[in-house]
């Protein structure tokens, strides 16, 4: 038996044993894609197990996250810090081999995947970032950034809208460093693929600007390796369609029954006999040597790259300096570049954000991003950044098109590449399209900036579809996402400071309309998430909480309440507020007050946590109508007279 085939047999055996030992998993794809993945690891994937953060390494995304037992097996056999014992602990609590790949949990894993399609869009983002780096820092004779992004995807991945949105954009941008490995077994959980999908994937991808390679023998090691080698010569993003057999070698091969099947001990015995494997969780020396030859090659590639980088530093001293600075994001304090805190008083927060973002981009070359075709409306655009296009990978403004979901997932990929600070923007009402990707940002703790404008009923005439009502609570319910809804420059700058402190993703809810100037706001206090904006003269009898555009309204209401000691609290970010000490929170909440009131143009019931069950929440109780913004706002109860009336009525009880 030739060593390549013997290695493939052991890969299959150990993978099947790993799943069987766990008692759950996805045997079908893990076996069906084994030839593809072994060919990639053995002949093409550029990695260094001694330095898994090597900047010019290839990136590998397992969009078909359920195939992770195969992934873990290969990582182990090729020298990554994944032991046989780790394989035996697949899916166990706290193990280094969780049920789907998790970024930061397992050596060699680049991206957290599991939700089908997300990984494809992440791979597009990684390819975008690599293209930017190559355009900025490569010079004649010194291609110091020339890595590939590989992505394993299956039939399910390519049915997901997020994947197809991203692939459409990848074709338009001609991301020639992107290779999509399509495990085409034509079987899904519910049965044959033709039950739900009969489209011609090859023609579809060609129409989107991709090169397409078809491999009839997708379970043959040599055929897979030749196809990947051919793909690397293409000048377009490339889709390789591998025709494979799901669960190959098992009694249920080619059927949906093997998708999530776990082989019994007897089935494992029969399966191993077919493969010529007699041992349990064992890698023979010749197989280990066959795999480790690629690991040694990867280490040599890294050492060669280091030598070339040294020559590059002498030949291109200024470029080399910029290259090092890119990975040296120094402590950045946003308030220092705005000398006058009232410089933009009375502006809409989206307009203030436009100025701050451009100041930030001027100082941090890592900042790149774009919008879902709404830059003219949201103001989220780097004025002197240029457009990122097929012919200009140096541009910093990415035109994502009307692809909100892919936009967010692509930004996750950019953030994963190394030290990039990606941003994206849409109307707050359409953040719903992005929630799965935003959740992945939070899970991976990625520094992605989300700028959502048109944040309340005051968008008016555009009607209920554009009026953000449920979106704030939806975003606030994503664990690990900071949601800042600022009322002015100080609070917006505080949000930037939090976002740039490697605390994970941050979403900004910004107004389209101008906000009345608010006196007394504090950048320092806004960093705490909530603070007393207008203190009581002695001890507050009434405390009014508000965020964003409702802060000026809360101050007006406080001024209209006569004979009561009223305090006003600005709460730009609940998540940051929750991180403060109990003493600080108690001071701000002022629980001894007779009545606590919250005012926010949303239907977020989280406010009851701060105002108590007996508190008064002035929120949005139903979908509003189309009309002039101020009229819609007032009709929904956001006017001084109505709020004072409700407060007075409660106080009479």
N, C-alpha and C positions, 0 to 999 in steps of 0.2 A: 504494500500500500504506500502511495506517495505521501510525503510528509504533510503537504497542504491538505489532502483529503483526511489524513489521520487527525490533524489539528481540528479540522472542521467537525469531525465526528466527536472529538472530546468537548468541543465548544457546545455542541448540541446536547451531549450527555450531561455535562455539568449544569447546563442551563435547566434542563428538564428535572434533574435531581434537586436543584435549588428551589424550584417551584413546588415540587412534590414535598420536599422537606418543610416548606412553609405552610403547606396545606391550602394555599390559595395563590392565585396569580393567573397569568395569561400565557399559556403554553403555545397557543397557535401562532401568533406573530413572532414570539421569541424564537421559535424554531424556523419559521418560514423565512425570516429575514437574516438568518445566521450567515449565509454565504455572502450577502451584501456587506454585512458589517465586518466579517473577517477579512474580506478583500480590502475594505477601506483601512482597517487598522494595520494590516500586514504591509500593504504596498503604497499607501497614499497619505494617510493621516499623519501630519507633522506635529509631534508632541514631545515633551521632555518630562518624564516622570519625576525627575529631580527638581524641576522648577515648573510647576503646572500653571504659573502666571506669566511665563515667557510671552512677551508682547506679540511676537510674530508667529506664535503657534497657530495652527488651524483651529477653527471653532467647530464643534460638533453639537448639534441640537437633536435630541430624540423627541421629535414632535409626537410620535407614537409612544407616549410615555409608558404605556402598559408593557412595552417590550423591554423594560429595564432589567429583568433578570439576565437577558442576553448581554445587555450593556455592562452590567456589573461583572459578569463572567469574563468578558473581554478585557475590561479594566484590570481585573485580577491577573489574568494570564499574560498581559502585556506590561506588567510591572508597576502599575499604579498602586497606591496604598489602599488596596482592597484585598483582604485576605480570604482564604477559604472559609475561615470562621465567620467572616462578615457575610459570605454567601449563605452560610448555614443559618444566619440570623435575619434573612430576608423577611421583611414585613413585621418583624418583632418590634415592640415598643422601644424607641430610643436607639435603634440600630443605625448603622451607617449605610444600610441598604433598604431604604423605605420602599413602600409599594409603588411609588412613581418617583422619578429622579427629582432630587431637591438640591438646588444651588446652595453651596456651602456645607452640605451634609456629607457628601461623598467625594473623595479625591477624583479629579478629572471631570466631574459633572459641571457643565457650563451654565445650565439653565434649568429652572424648575418647570417641569411639564406634566401634563396629565389631562388638562382640558384640551381636547383635540382641536387642532388648527392654530392654537396659540404659538406653538413652537415654530411653525412655518413663518409666521409674522415676526417672531423674535429673530429668526435666522436672517430675514430681510434686514432687520435693524442692525444686526452684527455686520452684515455685508456693507450696509451704508456707512457704518463707522469705519470699517477697514478701508473703504474707498476714500473717505475723507482724509484719513491718516496718510494713505499712499500719495494722494494728490498734494498734500501740504508738505510732506517731508522727504519723499523720494527725489533723488536727483540722478542725472545721467550716470549710468554705471553703478548706481547704489540704490537698488530697490529694497530698502530696508523694511518696508511693509509690503508683503506680497502673499499674505496667507489666504487660504480658502475658508469659506463657511460651508459646511456640509449639514444637511438636514435629512433625517430619516422620517418619512411620512407615509401614511397608509391611505386606504380608500376613505376612511372616516375623516381624516384630516382634510382631504381635498374636497369634501362636501361642505365643510364649515365655511361660512361667509367670511370670517376673519382671514382665513388662509387665502381665499381667492382674491379678496381686496388687496392683500399684501403682494400676492404674485402679480397682479395687474400692474401695481406700482413698480415692482422690481423690473418688469419687462420694459416699462417706460423709461426707467432710469438706467437701463442696461448694466445691471450689476453682474458683471462677468466673473466675479469671484465667488458667485453663489451656485452651489450644486445641490439640487433636490433629489434625493434618493427615494423614489416612489416604489414602495413595496406593494405591488398590484396583485393581490391574491383574490380579488373580486368576491370576498366574503365579509359580511358584517355580522354583528351579534344576532340579528334577527333572521339571517339567511343570506341568499345570494345577492350580490350587489345590484343586479338588474331589477330587484324588487323596488328600489328607490332611485336608481341612477343608471342611465344608459348613455350618457354623453360621451363624446370622443375627447378624452383628456388631451391626447397628443395635438389634435387640431386646435383645441381651446388654448393650450399654452403657446403654440406657434402664433396664434392670432394675438396673444398678449406680448409677443416679442421675445419669446424664449427659444433656445435651441432644444431639440428633443431627440433623445437617443432611446431606441427600443431594444430590450434584451429579452429574447424569448426564453433563454435558460437562466432564469433568475435564481435558481438554486445551484448553479454551477459556479464555483470559486473563480476559475479563470475568466469566464464570460463576464462576471461582475467586475473583476479587476481591469480588464481591457476597456470596458465601458467607462469606468471612472477616469482612466488615463486619457481617453478620447475627450471626455467632458472638460478636462483641465486645459485642453487646447482651444476651446471655444472662446469666441469674443462676445458671448451673450450669457445671461444666466441660463443654466442648463437643467432640464428635467430628464432624469434617466428613469424610464419605465421598466422595472424588473418584473417580469411575469413569474410569480412564485406560487408555491403551494403552501397554504396555511397548515401548520401542524405536521409538516412533512416527516414521514417515518413512523407516525402513530397510526393506530387503527382508524382514527377519526379524521385523517388528513383530508384537506379540501372541503371540509364542511364547517358550518357555523358551530357545531357541537364542540369543536376543539378550541374555540376562541378563549374561553375562560376555564378550560378543563384543567384538572390536576391529575397527572398520571398516578395510578396506584403503585404500590411497591412491586406487584407482579407485572404491571405494564412497563414499569421502569426496567425491570429485568429483561423483558422481551425486547424493549427498545434498545437497550445496551448491546444485546446479542446481535441485533441487526447491524449495529455500528462497530462491532468488534471491540467494545469497551468492557473490561472485566472489573475495573476498580470503581470505588465510590468516592466522589469528590477528590480525584487524584489527577495530576498533570504529569505525564511521563517526561523524562529529561529531554528527549529529542523534540517533543512538542514545546516544552518550555523554551528551549534554545531557539527554535523556529520563531517564536513570538518575541523573545528578548532581542533578537537581531534587529527588529524594528525599533525597539526601545533604544538600543545602542545607536542606531542610525539617527534617531531623533535627538539624542544627546549630542552627537557629532554635528548635526545641523545647527543646533543652538550654539555650540562652540564656534563654528564657522561664522555664524551670524555675529557673534560678539567680536570676532576679529575684523569682520567687514565694517562693523559699527565703529571700531576704533579708527580705521582708515577714513571712514566717512566723517568722523569728528574733526580730523585734520584737514580734510579736503573741503568740508562745508561747515566751518565753525559756527556761523550764524544760525544755519538751519539746525545744527546739533544743539545749540543753546535753546532754541525754540522747542525742539523735541523734548529736551529734559524738563523745560518749564511746563510743558503740557501735563506732565505727570507729577508736578509739584504744586498742587492747588493749595496755595497758602491761605491762612485764616483770612476770611473776607468779611468785613463788617459793613453792611449796606448803608448804615446811617452816615458813614463818613463821607460818602460821595454826594450827599445832598446836604448842603450847608444850611439852607433855609427850610425849616420844617413846614412853613406855610407857603412854599413856592407855588404849589399847585392847589391851594385851598379853593374849595368851591368847584373843583373839576369832578368829572366822573372818575370812579376808581379805575376803570379800564384805560382811560387816557393817562392817568398817573402811572399805571403799570407800563404803558408803552414807553414812557421816558425812562423808568427805572430799568426795564429789561434791556434797553439799548445801552444804558450806562454799564450794566452788568456785563453785557456781551463785549463791550469795549475792553473790559479788564480781564475777562475770562475767555480765552479762545476755545475752551471746552464746551461753551454754550452753543447749541444748534437746535433747530426744531422748526415747527411750522403749524399750520392750522388745517382744518377740514374745509378748505376753500372759503374761509370767512375772515381772512387777514384784514380786509378793508373795514369790516364791522367790529372785530374784536381788538384791532390795533396791535396784535401780537405779530411783530415782524422786526427783524434786525435791519435797520435802514441801510447800512453800508455793508451788509453781509453777503450780498449776491445770492443768486438762486442755485440750489443744488439740482443739477440737471445731468442728463446722460453725457453731455459734453463739458460739464463744469462741476467736477466733484469737490471743488474748493468752496462752493457756495454754502452758506450757513442757513438759508431759508429753504426748508423742504416743503414742496407743494404736495401735500398728501391727497388732495382731491377730496371729494365727498365720501370719505372712508373713515369715519370716526373710530370704529373698533380697531381696524388695522393700524391706524395712526398711533393709538395708545400702545398697542402691542409692539409696534416697530420701535417706539421710543424706549420700551423696556430693553429691546435688543441693543440699541445704541448705548444705553446706560450700562449694559453688561460688558461692553467691549473693553473698557478701562478708562475711568476718570472723566468720561463725557458727562455733561449736564444737559440732557435733552428736555425740550419743552414742547407742549402741544396745546391747542386751543380750539374751543367750540362754544356754542351757546350752552348755558347751564341746563336748559331743558333737554338737550340732546346728550348730556353726559350718560344717560341711560344706555346708549349704544356702546359705551366704553367701560361699563362697570366690571365685566370679567377681566379685562386687561388691567384696569386700575387695581383690582384685587390682587392680581399677580405682582404688580409693582410693590404692593404692601407686603405680600408674603416674602418676596425676595429682598425687601428693604432697599429698593432702588431710588436713587436721587432723580426722580422725574418730576418736572414742574407742570402742573395742569392749570391752565388759565381758562376759567369759565366766565363768560360775560352774560349780559342780559339776565340778571340774576333774580328778578322779581316780577310782580304784577305790573310794574311800571313800564314794561315793554309795550303794554297797551294794545295798539291797533293790530299787532301781529296775531293777537288772539290766544286762545287757551293752549294751543299746541306749542307756543313759544314761551308761555308764562311758566316759569320754574316754580313748582309748588312742592312736589314730593322729593325733589332731587337733593336738597340739603340733608335730610335725614338718611337718605340712601347712601350718600357719600360718608356721612358721619358714622354709619354703621360698619364701615369697612375698617377692620382692626389694623392699626398701624399707619393709617392715612391721616395726616394733619389737614384739617379743612379750615382755611382762614377766610373770614368774611370781613374785610376791613372797612372802616368808615372814613379813613383818610390816609395820607402819606405815611404817618408814623406807624400805623397799624399794618399797612402793607409792607413796609420795610422790615418790620418785626417778622412777618411771615417769610420774607426772603431769608432773613437770618436763620430762622428755624429750618427752612428748606435746604440751605447750604451747609448745614452743620452735620450732614450725614445721618440725619434722623429718619430717613425714608422719604417716600413721596409726599408731596404737598399739593393740595388743590386750593385754588383761589377762586372765590365767588365774587365777581366784580360787577359794578353797576354800569349800565349804558347811560343812564341819566346822570346829570350833575348832582352832587350831594352838597347840601348846605354846609358851610364851614363849621367845623367842630373845634371849639377851643378846649384846651386842657388835656388833649390826648397825649399818650406817652409811649414812645418807642420801647423804652425799658420795661414799662409795665405790661405792654402788649405782648412781650416775649413770654409772659406768664400765662397767656391765653385769655385772661379776664382780670379786670381791675376796676376799682372805684373811680369813675370819671368825675362825678359830682358828689362829693361827700355830704352827709347830713350835717346840719349845724351842731347837733349834739348826738342824739341816738336816733337812727332812722326808724320812723314809724311805717314808712312805705319804701320798698326798694324796687326800682324798675330796671330790668335787664333788657338789653337789646344788642343786636349785631348789625354791622353794615349800614345800609341806608335807613334803618329804623333808629339808629342812635340819635340823630338830630330830632327825630319825632319824639323819642323818649325824653329828651331834654325839654322840649316844648311842653309836653304833658306835665313834667315835673314842675315847671314854672307856673302852670295853670292851677295846680292843686294848692288851695289856700288852707292855712291853719294846720298843716301837717309837715313834719320834718321828713323830707324826701331825699333819697339817695338814688343816683343813677350809676349802673354798672355797665361798662362796655365789655362784651364777651366775643372777641373776634375769633377765638379758637378754643372750643370745648376740650379738644384732645390735649392741648398744652396745659389748660387749666387743671385737668385731671391729674397731671404729673406733679403738681405743686404739693407742698406740705399741708397736712390737715389744718395747721394754724393759719396758714395763708388763705386757704379756701374758706375757712370759717369767717375770717375777717371780711372777705369779699362778699360772702353770702348773707351775712348779717341776719342770722336766723331769729333774732329777737324781735324783728320787725313784725308789726301786726299783719301786714299784707305785702306779698311779693308778687310782682307782675313781670311777665316776659312779653316782649313785642318783637315779632319777626314775621316777615312775609313768606312763611312756609307752613307746612303742616307737621313740623317736627315736635313730637310729644316729649322729646328728651328734656325739654325745658322744665317739666314737672319735677325732675330730679333736683332742680335748683329752687323752684318756687314752692314746692310742696303740693300735696293733693288739694289743698284749699287755696292755692295761688290762682292768679288770673292769667291765662294765656291768650294773648291777642295774636292769633295766627290765621291761616287760611283754611276754612272749613269745607270749601267746595270749589269746583272749577269756575273760574270767573268768565266774564264775557269780553268780547272785543270792544275796544273803545279807546278814547284818549287815556293815556297812562295814568294821569292824576285822578281822573274820574273813576277808572277801574280800581285804583288803589283806595280811594276814599269810600267807594261803594262796598268794598270788602271789609270796611271797618277801621282802616288805617287813617284816621283823622283825629285831631286833638279832642274835639268836642265829644265824639263817640267814646273814646277811650276814657276820658275824664268821667263821663257819665257812668260807665261800667265800674270804674274804681269807686266812685261815690256810692253807688248802689250796694256794692259789697261791704263798704265800710259802715253802712247803715244797719247791717245785720247784727 
